[in-house]
Amino acid sequence: MGIGLSIFLIAVGAVLTFAVHATLSGVSIQTIGVILMIVGAIGLLVTMFIWGPRRGAARGGVVEERVYDDRGPATY
């Protein structure tokens, strides 16, 4: 689950929880909305934990390499 799908689930869950006032027999739309928001939040957290370290490592830093020459002075 990516960041986009997680945010979409949170948004749909919020709409179902707070904006929809319809009723269905045997089904609570508000409860479905809360479940969708929880699943979206968990998916967002999992995505951040999985992809967060990889993006930080990709930036990298400057690597300095030293070259040692043991051949002695050059003779021409």
MOHU-V203546 format. One record per backbone hydrogen bond with DSSP energy under -1.0 kcal/mol. CO is the residue of the C=O (numbers start at 1). NH is the residue of the N-H. If there is no record, write none. Layout:
BEGIN
co=CO nh=NH
co=CO nh=NH
END
This chain:
BEGIN
co=2 nh=6
co=3 nh=7
co=4 nh=8
co=5 nh=9
co=6 nh=10
co=7 nh=11
co=8 nh=12
co=9 nh=13
co=10 nh=14
co=11 nh=15
co=12 nh=16
co=13 nh=17
co=14 nh=18
co=15 nh=19
co=15 nh=20
co=28 nh=32
co=29 nh=33
co=30 nh=34
co=31 nh=35
co=32 nh=36
co=33 nh=37
co=34 nh=38
co=35 nh=39
co=36 nh=40
co=37 nh=41
co=38 nh=42
co=39 nh=43
co=40 nh=44
co=41 nh=45
co=42 nh=46
co=43 nh=47
co=44 nh=48
co=45 nh=49
co=46 nh=50
co=47 nh=51
co=48 nh=52
co=51 nh=55
co=52 nh=56
co=53 nh=57
co=54 nh=58
END
